[in-house]
Amino acid sequence: MSEHILVERSGAVQVIRLNRAEKKNAITRAMYARMTAALAEAEEDPAIRCHVFLGVPGAFSAGNDLSDFLAVSTGEASDTGEVFEFLPTLAGCRKPVVSGADGISVGIGTTLHLHCDLTFATPETVFRTPFVDLGLVPEAASSLLMPHILGHQRAFALLGLGEGLSAQEALAKGLIYRVVAAQELEEAVFGAARTLAEKPPEALRITRSLLRGNRAEVSARLKEEAEHFRERLRSQEARDAFTAFMNRKKPK
């Protein structure tokens, strides 16, 4: 299990906190595995009625740790299966999911919120998905869900062009629920989560299920994206992009 994922329980709320501040919460394979296990365990625990995702001040997540992707691209590792176990587990949660983002929210740091019921963000938060720039394709069913929320052209600007989305733009488009000051973020997130946890759980589960609709299309898109993503990880385009990114990160 990863020490960079802190799992805590506050009454009927489970908190999953990304805690790798020195790397802006870039998510490793071990971090994915820990989050998957935490979600799965809490889903089976009747004492837990709501999940919460949080990052650290200034960074929800910088996305995947590209050293893991580079290892697959160069043949040093066989796969990044932990990523593709986490996403369907998150998408399949039966209990409400609330998230709070401050600052950097890149890749999965953006698409994770598509599977949350309420997302709070600070004014400093910027959502970005530079998949194509890395020789990759969208994940987390974002190629399906983003156009439904943003419309085709704004979704393409985010997922294809790589243009960022400010917190205020995300709020206006319906991608997130509310923008709050950084010092108020956790209070707002926990307030919403505790309110949800106090509601009749079965009535809330059914309501959530009705709102989310038939999830078969989401599940199918998750699988389709995963197939393309795995293929792209081994492409020359991705290998070149990962190498260039890692070289830029090396101290001079």
N, C-alpha and C positions, 0 to 999 in steps of 0.2 A: 504494500500500500504506500501511497505517496504522502510525504509530510507537507507537500505543497497544496493539499486539499484538506481543509479543516471541516470536519463534520460535527455539528453541535445540535442539541435539541433544546428548544425553549418552549416548554409546555407541549402543545400539540403541533408545534412547527419544527421541521427539520431544516437546518441551515447548512448549505454547502458553500463554503467560502474558498475561492481561488486565492492562494496565499504565496505567490512567487513574485513578490514585488520587484526583486532585483532583475527579473527578466520580463517585467510588465505583464506577468501572468500568462506568458506563452505556455501552452498546454502540452505536456508530455504524454506519452503512452500510459505511464503509470498514473498520471492525474486523471486521464479518461477512465481507466479501470476503477479507480477509487470512486469517481462520481457515479459510474454505472452501478457499482455495488451498493452505494448509499441510496440511490433512487430505488433499486430493486428491493432492498431491505425495508425501506420506509413504506413502499407501496403495500407490503404484506403486513405491516404493523398497524392495527386499528387505532393505536394511541396517537399515531401521526396523521394529521389531517391536511397538512399543507407543506409544500416544499418551497424553499427560498434559495436563490442564487445571488451571491454577492462577490465582488472583487475587493481590491484595495483602493485607497484614495489615488485618483489619477489614472487608474487602469482597471477596467473590468477584465479585458483580455486582449493581448496582442495577436491572438489566433494560435494556430498550431506552432509548436516548436519545430522549426524547419530542419533542424539537425536530424530529427526522426524521419522526415520526408526524404532528406538527402540520402540517408542510410538505405532506404528502400530503392531510391532512384539509382544508386550505385551498386546495388546488389548486396550490400552489407547486412541488410535485414530483409526478411521475406515479405512482410506485410505490416500494415498499421491497423490490424483488426480491431484494436481497442476503440478507435474512432467510430468504426461502423457498428460496434456493439452499443456504444453510448447513445448514438443518435436515435435508433428505434426505441431504446428504453425511455429516453426523454419524451419522444413523440407519443409513446404509448401510455404515459402516466395517466392514471384515473383520477388522481387527486390534484387540486389546484397548484399551479406553479407561479410564484411571484419572483421578479428579479429586480435588481437595482444596479444601474451602470453609471460609473463616473469616469469620464476621460476616454482613454483608448478602448475602442470596441471594434476589433478587426476580425474578419473571417467568421469563425465560430463565435467570436465575441459579439457579432451582430446576429447571425442566424439562430443562435440559441434562443433568442427572445421571441422568435416566431412561434415557439412552442410554449410560451409563457402566457398566462391569462392576464396578468397585470405587470407592466414593466415601467419602473420609474427611472428617470435619467436626470443628470445634472446639466446645467447650461453648457458646461465644458465638454460634454460627451459628443463624439463624432463617430458615426457608424460607417464602416468601410468594409468592402468585400473584394479584395484584389486577387480573386482567383485566377482570372485570365492572365494577369500580369505575371503570375507564377507558373503559367503553362498548365493550369488546372481548370476545373469546372466547378460550378456551385454544388453545395451539399446541404444537408438538413432539409431537403425538399424545398429549398429556397427558390429554385427555378419554377416551382408551382405556386408557392404561397406569396412570394413577393409581387408578382403581377396582379394577383387578386387584391392585394392591399394597396399597392402604389400605382397600378396601371402599367401597361407594357413599357412605355417609354421611360418613365422614372425608374422602373425596375431594371431596365436594360442599362440605364446610366449608372446604376449602382453595381449590378452584377457583371456587366460587359465592359462599360467604359471605365469602371473603377472609381467613379466620382463619389465622394463622401456625402453623408446625410447628417446634417446637424440635429441636435436634440429637438430644436423647435420645428424643423422640417419634418422629422420623424413623428412628432406629436400631431402636426397638422395633417399628415397623411394617414394617421391611424396605426402607425407601426408600434408606438408606445402609448402608455396611458397618461402619464403626467411628467412634467419637468419640475424639479424641486431644487432648492439650493443644496450645495454639497453637504453642508452641516446638518441638513434635514433629511438626507437620503435614507439612512438606515431607520430612522424613526418612522418615516412614511412607509417603507417596505414592511417593517415589522407590524405596524399598525394595521395595514391591509391584510397581512397574513394571519394575524390573530383574529381579526374580524371574520375572515373566511373559516378559520378553524373552529369558531364558535357556532357556525351555522349547522343545521341538520345535514349530516354528511351524505345521506343517500339522495335527498332532494337536490343538494348541490352537485353531486356526481351526475345525476340525470340531466340537470340544467346545463352543466358544462358539456356533456356529451351531445346534447341537442344543438348547442351553439357551434360546436366544432364540426358537426355533420359527419358524413361517411368518411372514415379515415382510410378506407382501402386505397383511395387514389394517392394519399400522402405516403402510405406504406410502399406502394408500387414505385412512386417517384424516388423515395429514399433508396430503394434497391437499384433503380436505373442510374441514378447519380453515382452511387457507390461503384458500380461497374465501370463507368466512364472515369471516375476519379482514380481508381486503382490502375487503370490502363495509362492515364495521363501521368501518374507518379513515375512510371518507368520510361516516359518519353524523353527524347533529347531536349525538347523545349523546356520541360520542367527541370531537368538536370542542369541545364545552362542557367535557368532563372534562380534555382536554389544556390548554385555555386556563386553566382554574381551577388546574391543577397548576403551570403555568408562572408564573402570577401569584403563587402562594404562594412560589415560589422566588426571586422578584425581591427584591433588598435594599430595605429600607424606610428 
